[in-house]
Amino acid sequence: DSCQKCAPGFYRDTIGLFLGRCVPCSCNGHSDQCLDGSGSCVNCLHGTVGNHCERCKDGFLGNNSLDG
């Protein structure tokens, strides 16, 4: 492992000093993977899509009583 690579659930925010810092992915609890630099979520689960797993896939309906 490298100290230059962020832990799972984090991405490298390249805005700022040095090589950036590791900040948490913001995927609404539907993924723990996101792209370095942008923070765009990948491999969204639970029928979700979007840069932050914030929308329902076609054919899926949301449940406002659940978080995320």
C-alpha positions in Angstrom: 0.0 0.0 0.0 1.0 3.6 -0.6 0.6 6.6 1.6 -0.1 8.5 -1.7 -3.2 6.5 -2.4 -6.5 7.3 -0.6 -8.2 4.6 1.5 -11.4 3.0 0.1 -14.3 5.4 0.5 -12.1 8.5 0.0 -10.8 10.3 -3.1 -7.9 12.7 -3.7 -9.2 16.3 -4.0 -6.6 17.9 -6.3 -7.8 21.4 -5.6 -5.3 23.1 -3.3 -1.8 22.7 -2.2 0.6 19.8 -2.9 -1.0 16.6 -4.3 -4.4 17.2 -2.7 -5.9 15.6 0.3 -8.0 12.6 0.8 -11.7 13.4 1.4 -14.7 11.1 1.9 -16.7 10.0 -1.2 -20.1 11.6 -1.3 -22.2 8.7 -2.7 -25.2 8.8 -0.4 -24.4 5.4 1.1 -24.7 3.7 -2.3 -21.0 3.3 -3.2 -17.7 3.5 -1.4 -15.8 4.1 -4.7 -15.2 7.4 -6.4 -12.7 8.9 -8.9 -9.7 10.9 -7.7 -9.8 14.5 -8.7 -13.6 14.7 -9.3 -15.1 12.6 -6.6 -17.6 11.2 -9.1 -19.0 7.9 -7.7 -18.5 4.7 -9.5 -20.3 1.3 -9.1 -23.5 2.8 -7.6 -25.6 0.2 -5.9 -29.3 -0.1 -4.9 -30.7 1.0 -8.2 -29.0 4.4 -8.2 -27.0 6.4 -10.7 -25.4 9.8 -11.0 -22.1 11.5 -10.0 -23.2 11.0 -6.3 -25.5 8.0 -6.7 -28.3 10.6 -6.2 -30.9 9.5 -8.8 -32.9 6.3 -9.4 -32.1 4.1 -12.4 -34.8 3.8 -15.0 -37.4 1.4 -13.7 -36.6 2.1 -10.0 -38.5 4.3 -7.6 -37.1 6.3 -4.6 -38.2 5.9 -1.0 -38.1 9.3 0.8 -38.3 7.6 4.2 -34.8 6.1 3.7 -31.5 8.1 3.9 -29.6 8.6 0.7 
